[in-house]
Amino acid sequence: MAGQLISIALTVDQHDAGDYFWVLLESFDNSMEFEPLMEAATGFATYAEALQAGYVVLKGLSEDLNVGPREEADELISTAEAALGNAC
């Protein structure tokens, strides 16, 4: 099996202008502290739209959703970042 499962959280922030932005956060070393990994480049009109778009990006970080994103996912993260235009 691939490396250790990467701990990634999906959240949605609302900016001052009222738009919603999905944010993927990553935790290192199994800690409860999370750091930003990726964020939507453009806002969404609703929370639900931002959440759905972020979920699409999160799913794209895994070659196999049955095992989830693993440490060797650096290439997948780069691919997902390049594809953000499709999800934003």
N, CA, C and O atoms as CSV, one atom per row, in Angstrom:
chain,resi,resn,atom,element,x,y,z
A,1,MET,N,N,0.842,-1.184,0.000
A,1,MET,CA,C,0.000,0.000,0.000
A,1,MET,C,C,0.882,1.239,0.000
A,1,MET,O,O,2.042,1.188,0.407
A,2,ALA,N,N,0.341,2.314,-0.443
A,2,ALA,CA,C,1.043,3.594,-0.503
A,2,ALA,C,C,1.352,4.086,0.903
A,2,ALA,O,O,1.051,3.412,1.887
A,3,GLY,N,N,1.953,5.261,0.987
A,3,GLY,CA,C,2.355,5.847,2.262
A,3,GLY,C,C,1.191,6.169,3.173
A,3,GLY,O,O,0.044,5.811,2.906
A,4,GLN,N,N,1.512,6.844,4.240
A,4,GLN,CA,C,0.538,7.205,5.268
A,4,GLN,C,C,-0.547,8.118,4.710
A,4,GLN,O,O,-0.289,8.957,3.847
A,5,LEU,N,N,-1.761,7.943,5.214
A,5,LEU,CA,C,-2.893,8.772,4.822
A,5,LEU,C,C,-2.623,10.227,5.203
A,5,LEU,O,O,-2.188,10.514,6.319
A,6,ILE,N,N,-2.880,11.128,4.281
A,6,ILE,CA,C,-2.718,12.558,4.541
A,6,ILE,C,C,-3.991,13.076,5.200
A,6,ILE,O,O,-5.092,12.808,4.719
A,7,SER,N,N,-3.850,13.806,6.281
A,7,SER,CA,C,-4.998,14.359,6.991
A,7,SER,C,C,-5.368,15.702,6.362
A,7,SER,O,O,-4.679,16.704,6.555
A,8,ILE,N,N,-6.469,15.702,5.603
A,8,ILE,CA,C,-6.920,16.908,4.908
A,8,ILE,C,C,-8.360,17.208,5.328
A,8,ILE,O,O,-9.204,16.312,5.364
A,9,ALA,N,N,-8.627,18.467,5.642
A,9,ALA,CA,C,-9.966,18.908,6.019
A,9,ALA,C,C,-10.467,19.903,4.982
A,9,ALA,O,O,-9.686,20.655,4.400
A,10,LEU,N,N,-11.755,19.899,4.761
A,10,LEU,CA,C,-12.409,20.840,3.851
A,10,LEU,C,C,-13.281,21.763,4.682
A,10,LEU,O,O,-14.072,21.311,5.510
A,11,THR,N,N,-13.131,23.049,4.455
A,11,THR,CA,C,-13.978,24.023,5.135
A,11,THR,C,C,-14.388,25.098,4.127
A,11,THR,O,O,-13.851,25.162,3.021
A,12,VAL,N,N,-15.331,25.930,4.516
A,12,VAL,CA,C,-15.781,27.031,3.673
A,12,VAL,C,C,-15.708,28.308,4.489
A,12,VAL,O,O,-16.205,28.368,5.614
A,13,ASP,N,N,-15.084,29.330,3.914
A,13,ASP,CA,C,-14.988,30.652,4.540
A,13,ASP,C,C,-15.852,31.629,3.762
A,13,ASP,O,O,-16.006,31.509,2.547
A,14,GLN,N,N,-16.410,32.593,4.471
A,14,GLN,CA,C,-17.142,33.672,3.807
A,14,GLN,C,C,-16.323,34.945,3.937
A,14,GLN,O,O,-16.028,35.391,5.046
A,15,HIS,N,N,-15.957,35.529,2.803
A,15,HIS,CA,C,-15.165,36.756,2.802
A,15,HIS,C,C,-16.075,37.971,2.976
A,15,HIS,O,O,-17.298,37.860,2.889
A,16,ASP,N,N,-15.472,39.115,3.220
A,16,ASP,CA,C,-16.222,40.337,3.503
A,16,ASP,C,C,-17.228,40.695,2.423
A,16,ASP,O,O,-18.294,41.231,2.726
A,17,ALA,N,N,-16.907,40.407,1.174
A,17,ALA,CA,C,-17.810,40.742,0.071
A,17,ALA,C,C,-19.032,39.820,0.036
A,17,ALA,O,O,-19.965,40.047,-0.733
A,18,GLY,N,N,-19.019,38.775,0.876
A,18,GLY,CA,C,-20.163,37.873,0.932
A,18,GLY,C,C,-19.977,36.581,0.166
A,18,GLY,O,O,-20.764,35.649,0.330
A,19,ASP,N,N,-18.942,36.505,-0.675
A,19,ASP,CA,C,-18.687,35.281,-1.432
A,19,ASP,C,C,-18.132,34.194,-0.516
A,19,ASP,O,O,-17.506,34.475,0.506
A,20,TYR,N,N,-18.379,32.949,-0.911
A,20,TYR,CA,C,-17.900,31.787,-0.165
A,20,TYR,C,C,-16.729,31.148,-0.897
A,20,TYR,O,O,-16.749,31.025,-2.122
A,21,PHE,N,N,-15.715,30.744,-0.153
A,21,PHE,CA,C,-14.514,30.132,-0.716
A,21,PHE,C,C,-14.247,28.826,0.008
A,21,PHE,O,O,-14.224,28.788,1.239
A,22,TRP,N,N,-14.043,27.744,-0.755
A,22,TRP,CA,C,-13.633,26.488,-0.124
A,22,TRP,C,C,-12.149,26.593,0.222
A,22,TRP,O,O,-11.391,27.289,-0.454
A,23,VAL,N,N,-11.751,25.902,1.270
A,23,VAL,CA,C,-10.358,25.862,1.698
A,23,VAL,C,C,-10.035,24.430,2.114
A,23,VAL,O,O,-10.755,23.831,2.913
A,24,LEU,N,N,-8.949,23.885,1.569
A,24,LEU,CA,C,-8.442,22.596,2.022
A,24,LEU,C,C,-7.313,22.865,3.005
A,24,LEU,O,O,-6.409,23.654,2.729
A,25,LEU,N,N,-7.373,22.204,4.152
A,25,LEU,CA,C,-6.387,22.354,5.208
A,25,LEU,C,C,-5.702,21.019,5.430
A,25,LEU,O,O,-6.336,19.969,5.321
A,26,GLU,N,N,-4.409,21.049,5.739
A,26,GLU,CA,C,-3.663,19.818,5.980
A,26,GLU,C,C,-3.046,19.843,7.375
A,26,GLU,O,O,-2.541,20.866,7.837
A,27,SER,N,N,-3.102,18.687,8.028
A,27,SER,CA,C,-2.474,18.506,9.331
A,27,SER,C,C,-1.245,17.638,9.150
A,27,SER,O,O,-1.276,16.651,8.415
A,28,PHE,N,N,-0.164,18.006,9.818
A,28,PHE,CA,C,1.084,17.264,9.720
A,28,PHE,C,C,1.348,16.521,11.024
A,28,PHE,O,O,0.990,17.003,12.099
A,29,ASP,N,N,1.961,15.373,10.937
A,29,ASP,CA,C,2.377,14.590,12.099
A,29,ASP,C,C,1.217,14.253,13.033
A,29,ASP,O,O,1.393,14.206,14.251
A,30,ASN,N,N,0.040,14.020,12.472
A,30,ASN,CA,C,-1.142,13.629,13.252
A,30,ASN,C,C,-1.507,14.637,14.339
A,30,ASN,O,O,-2.121,14.267,15.340
A,31,SER,N,N,-1.142,15.889,14.159
A,31,SER,CA,C,-1.503,16.909,15.140
A,31,SER,C,C,-2.898,17.435,14.815
A,31,SER,O,O,-3.448,17.142,13.754
A,32,MET,N,N,-3.451,18.195,15.717
A,32,MET,CA,C,-4.760,18.798,15.500
A,32,MET,C,C,-4.632,20.211,14.921
A,32,MET,O,O,-5.626,20.928,14.805
A,33,GLU,N,N,-3.419,20.605,14.563
A,33,GLU,CA,C,-3.203,21.905,13.939
A,33,GLU,C,C,-3.222,21.726,12.435
A,33,GLU,O,O,-2.562,20.836,11.900
A,34,PHE,N,N,-3.977,22.569,11.754
A,34,PHE,CA,C,-4.108,22.494,10.305
A,34,PHE,C,C,-3.571,23.764,9.673
A,34,PHE,O,O,-3.712,24.860,10.217
A,35,GLU,N,N,-2.944,23.595,8.500
A,35,GLU,CA,C,-2.419,24.723,7.724
A,35,GLU,C,C,-3.086,24.716,6.360
A,35,GLU,O,O,-3.401,23.649,5.834
A,36,PRO,N,N,-3.312,25.902,5.771
A,36,PRO,CA,C,-3.927,25.946,4.445
A,36,PRO,C,C,-3.102,25.190,3.410
A,36,PRO,O,O,-1.879,25.319,3.357
A,37,LEU,N,N,-3.778,24.412,2.604
A,37,LEU,CA,C,-3.151,23.655,1.525
A,37,LEU,C,C,-3.530,24.267,0.181
A,37,LEU,O,O,-2.667,24.508,-0.663
A,38,MET,N,N,-4.819,24.518,-0.014
A,38,MET,CA,C,-5.337,25.116,-1.247
A,38,MET,C,C,-6.592,25.903,-0.912
A,38,MET,O,O,-7.280,25.611,0.066
A,39,GLU,N,N,-6.884,26.912,-1.739
A,39,GLU,CA,C,-8.105,27.709,-1.570
A,39,GLU,C,C,-8.654,28.064,-2.941
A,39,GLU,O,O,-7.905,28.221,-3.905
A,40,ALA,N,N,-9.960,28.187,-3.011
A,40,ALA,CA,C,-10.600,28.586,-4.260
A,40,ALA,C,C,-10.058,29.942,-4.697
A,40,ALA,O,O,-9.876,30.842,-3.877
A,41,ALA,N,N,-9.805,30.079,-5.988
A,41,ALA,CA,C,-9.300,31.340,-6.532
A,41,ALA,C,C,-10.414,32.371,-6.682
A,41,ALA,O,O,-10.170,33.576,-6.626
A,42,THR,N,N,-11.624,31.890,-6.872
A,42,THR,CA,C,-12.775,32.782,-7.006
A,42,THR,C,C,-13.877,32.324,-6.067
A,42,THR,O,O,-13.953,31.150,-5.704
A,43,GLY,N,N,-14.727,33.258,-5.680
A,43,GLY,CA,C,-15.787,32.968,-4.732
A,43,GLY,C,C,-17.020,32.360,-5.387
A,43,GLY,O,O,-17.177,32.371,-6.607
A,44,PHE,N,N,-17.878,31.834,-4.539
A,44,PHE,CA,C,-19.139,31.224,-4.961
A,44,PHE,C,C,-20.281,31.970,-4.289
A,44,PHE,O,O,-20.110,32.553,-3.219
A,45,ALA,N,N,-21.429,31.947,-4.915
A,45,ALA,CA,C,-22.585,32.684,-4.402
A,45,ALA,C,C,-23.158,32.052,-3.141
A,45,ALA,O,O,-23.714,32.759,-2.300
A,46,THR,N,N,-23.034,30.734,-2.992
A,46,THR,CA,C,-23.605,30.063,-1.830
A,46,THR,C,C,-22.587,29.151,-1.158
A,46,THR,O,O,-21.600,28.736,-1.765
A,47,TYR,N,N,-22.845,28.856,0.084
A,47,TYR,CA,C,-22.027,27.908,0.851
A,47,TYR,C,C,-22.034,26.550,0.166
A,47,TYR,O,O,-20.991,25.911,0.026
A,48,ALA,N,N,-23.206,26.116,-0.256
A,48,ALA,CA,C,-23.342,24.797,-0.881
A,48,ALA,C,C,-22.499,24.679,-2.148
A,48,ALA,O,O,-21.876,23.642,-2.379
A,49,GLU,N,N,-22.471,25.718,-2.965
A,49,GLU,CA,C,-21.668,25.690,-4.188
A,49,GLU,C,C,-20.172,25.604,-3.863
A,49,GLU,O,O,-19.436,24.852,-4.501
A,50,ALA,N,N,-19.739,26.368,-2.883
A,50,ALA,CA,C,-18.323,26.344,-2.489
A,50,ALA,C,C,-17.958,24.985,-1.903
A,50,ALA,O,O,-16.894,24.442,-2.204
A,51,LEU,N,N,-18.823,24.441,-1.078
A,51,LEU,CA,C,-18.575,23.136,-0.470
A,51,LEU,C,C,-18.468,22.047,-1.532
A,51,LEU,O,O,-17.569,21.208,-1.479
A,52,GLN,N,N,-19.379,22.060,-2.488
A,52,GLN,CA,C,-19.357,21.059,-3.564
A,52,GLN,C,C,-18.082,21.179,-4.407
A,52,GLN,O,O,-17.464,20.168,-4.740
A,53,ALA,N,N,-17.696,22.385,-4.746
A,53,ALA,CA,C,-16.479,22.580,-5.550
A,53,ALA,C,C,-15.242,22.120,-4.782
A,53,ALA,O,O,-14.348,21.505,-5.362
A,54,GLY,N,N,-15.186,22.412,-3.491
A,54,GLY,CA,C,-14.068,21.965,-2.676
A,54,GLY,C,C,-14.018,20.455,-2.561
A,54,GLY,O,O,-12.940,19.861,-2.540
A,55,TYR,N,N,-15.179,19.838,-2.487
A,55,TYR,CA,C,-15.253,18.381,-2.411
A,55,TYR,C,C,-14.729,17.741,-3.693
A,55,TYR,O,O,-14.065,16.706,-3.646
A,56,VAL,N,N,-15.022,18.347,-4.821
A,56,VAL,CA,C,-14.504,17.844,-6.102
A,56,VAL,C,C,-12.976,17.887,-6.105
A,56,VAL,O,O,-12.332,16.933,-6.541
A,57,VAL,N,N,-12.397,18.977,-5.625
A,57,VAL,CA,C,-10.940,19.101,-5.567
A,57,VAL,C,C,-10.373,18.074,-4.587
A,57,VAL,O,O,-9.379,17.414,-4.891
A,58,LEU,N,N,-10.995,17.934,-3.419
A,58,LEU,CA,C,-10.539,16.966,-2.424
A,58,LEU,C,C,-10.558,15.553,-2.991
A,58,LEU,O,O,-9.603,14.800,-2.800
A,59,LYS,N,N,-11.620,15.184,-3.679
A,59,LYS,CA,C,-11.694,13.850,-4.288
A,59,LYS,C,C,-10.594,13.663,-5.319
A,59,LYS,O,O,-10.080,12.556,-5.477
A,60,GLY,N,N,-10.226,14.724,-6.020
A,60,GLY,CA,C,-9.188,14.656,-7.042
A,60,GLY,C,C,-7.791,14.416,-6.485
A,60,GLY,O,O,-6.866,14.131,-7.245
A,61,LEU,N,N,-7.625,14.525,-5.174
A,61,LEU,CA,C,-6.320,14.290,-4.565
A,61,LEU,C,C,-6.030,12.808,-4.378
A,61,LEU,O,O,-4.920,12.438,-3.995
A,62,SER,N,N,-7.015,11.957,-4.643
A,62,SER,CA,C,-6.851,10.516,-4.449
A,62,SER,C,C,-6.985,9.778,-5.771
A,62,SER,O,O,-7.946,9.976,-6.515
A,63,GLU,N,N,-6.011,8.929,-6.049
A,63,GLU,CA,C,-6.144,8.047,-7.209
A,63,GLU,C,C,-7.245,7.034,-6.953
A,63,GLU,O,O,-7.970,6.647,-7.869
A,64,ASP,N,N,-7.368,6.605,-5.692
A,64,ASP,CA,C,-8.335,5.586,-5.302
A,64,ASP,C,C,-9.062,6.090,-4.061
A,64,ASP,O,O,-8.463,6.188,-2.990
A,65,LEU,N,N,-10.338,6.407,-4.192
A,65,LEU,CA,C,-11.099,6.937,-3.061
A,65,LEU,C,C,-11.302,5.906,-1.956
A,65,LEU,O,O,-11.699,6.264,-0.847
A,66,ASN,N,N,-11.041,4.650,-2.237
A,66,ASN,CA,C,-11.152,3.624,-1.202
A,66,ASN,C,C,-10.008,3.687,-0.204
A,66,ASN,O,O,-10.142,3.196,0.917
A,67,VAL,N,N,-8.879,4.284,-0.590
A,67,VAL,CA,C,-7.734,4.394,0.322
A,67,VAL,C,C,-7.403,5.841,0.662
A,67,VAL,O,O,-6.684,6.084,1.632
A,68,GLY,N,N,-7.898,6.803,-0.094
A,68,GLY,CA,C,-7.697,8.211,0.203
A,68,GLY,C,C,-6.345,8.739,-0.227
A,68,GLY,O,O,-5.521,7.994,-0.758
A,69,PRO,N,N,-6.111,10.043,0.005
A,69,PRO,CA,C,-4.840,10.663,-0.389
A,69,PRO,C,C,-3.710,10.185,0.511
A,69,PRO,O,O,-3.841,10.164,1.735
A,70,ARG,N,N,-2.610,9.805,-0.104
A,70,ARG,CA,C,-1.462,9.278,0.633
A,70,ARG,C,C,-0.271,10.210,0.479
A,70,ARG,O,O,-0.286,11.098,-0.373
A,71,GLU,N,N,0.754,10.019,1.289
A,71,GLU,CA,C,1.928,10.889,1.293
A,71,GLU,C,C,2.546,11.065,-0.077
A,71,GLU,O,O,3.053,12.146,-0.377
A,72,GLU,N,N,2.526,10.045,-0.922
A,72,GLU,CA,C,3.098,10.168,-2.260
A,72,GLU,C,C,2.200,10.976,-3.187
A,72,GLU,O,O,2.409,10.966,-4.400
A,73,ALA,N,N,1.226,11.660,-2.659
A,73,ALA,CA,C,0.250,12.380,-3.454
A,73,ALA,C,C,0.748,13.731,-3.947
A,73,ALA,O,O,-0.041,14.498,-4.498
A,74,ASP,N,N,2.033,14.052,-3.769
A,74,ASP,CA,C,2.542,15.346,-4.228
A,74,ASP,C,C,2.214,15.585,-5.690
A,74,ASP,O,O,1.825,16.691,-6.065
A,75,GLU,N,N,2.364,14.564,-6.517
A,75,GLU,CA,C,2.043,14.709,-7.931
A,75,GLU,C,C,0.550,14.944,-8.112
A,75,GLU,O,O,0.153,15.728,-8.973
A,76,LEU,N,N,-0.286,14.278,-7.315
A,76,LEU,CA,C,-1.732,14.467,-7.415
A,76,LEU,C,C,-2.128,15.871,-6.992
A,76,LEU,O,O,-3.014,16.475,-7.597
A,77,ILE,N,N,-1.479,16.399,-5.956
A,77,ILE,CA,C,-1.783,17.752,-5.509
A,77,ILE,C,C,-1.426,18.749,-6.600
A,77,ILE,O,O,-2.187,19.682,-6.855
A,78,SER,N,N,-0.291,18.569,-7.241
A,78,SER,CA,C,0.088,19.449,-8.341
A,78,SER,C,C,-0.924,19.365,-9.475
A,78,SER,O,O,-1.286,20.380,-10.070
A,79,THR,N,N,-1.376,18.155,-9.769
A,79,THR,CA,C,-2.376,17.962,-10.815
A,79,THR,C,C,-3.678,18.642,-10.431
A,79,THR,O,O,-4.309,19.291,-11.265
A,80,ALA,N,N,-4.087,18.501,-9.175
A,80,ALA,CA,C,-5.323,19.128,-8.720
A,80,ALA,C,C,-5.224,20.639,-8.767
A,80,ALA,O,O,-6.182,21.308,-9.153
A,81,GLU,N,N,-4.080,21.190,-8.382
A,81,GLU,CA,C,-3.905,22.641,-8.424
A,81,GLU,C,C,-3.988,23.141,-9.859
A,81,GLU,O,O,-4.551,24.205,-10.114
A,82,ALA,N,N,-3.434,22.384,-10.796
A,82,ALA,CA,C,-3.500,22.770,-12.202
A,82,ALA,C,C,-4.929,22.709,-12.719
A,82,ALA,O,O,-5.299,23.457,-13.624
A,83,ALA,N,N,-5.736,21.814,-12.141
A,83,ALA,CA,C,-7.101,21.642,-12.599
A,83,ALA,C,C,-8.097,22.526,-11.859
A,83,ALA,O,O,-9.298,22.440,-12.115
A,84,LEU,N,N,-7.629,23.369,-10.955
A,84,LEU,CA,C,-8.530,24.200,-10.167
A,84,LEU,C,C,-9.446,25.048,-11.026
A,84,LEU,O,O,-10.583,25.314,-10.637
A,85,GLY,N,N,-8.987,25.466,-12.154
A,85,GLY,CA,C,-9.825,26.266,-13.037
A,85,GLY,C,C,-11.110,25.550,-13.399
A,85,GLY,O,O,-12.132,26.194,-13.635
A,86,ASN,N,N,-11.075,24.231,-13.446
A,86,ASN,CA,C,-12.259,23.459,-13.766
A,86,ASN,C,C,-13.232,23.388,-12.616
A,86,ASN,O,O,-14.432,23.221,-12.837
A,87,ALA,N,N,-12.745,23.510,-11.381
A,87,ALA,CA,C,-13.610,23.374,-10.215
A,87,ALA,C,C,-14.039,24.722,-9.648
A,87,ALA,O,O,-14.956,24.779,-8.829
A,88,CYS,N,N,-13.403,25.788,-10.061
A,88,CYS,CA,C,-13.696,27.109,-9.489
A,88,CYS,C,C,-14.738,27.823,-10.298
A,88,CYS,O,O,-15.112,28.948,-9.968
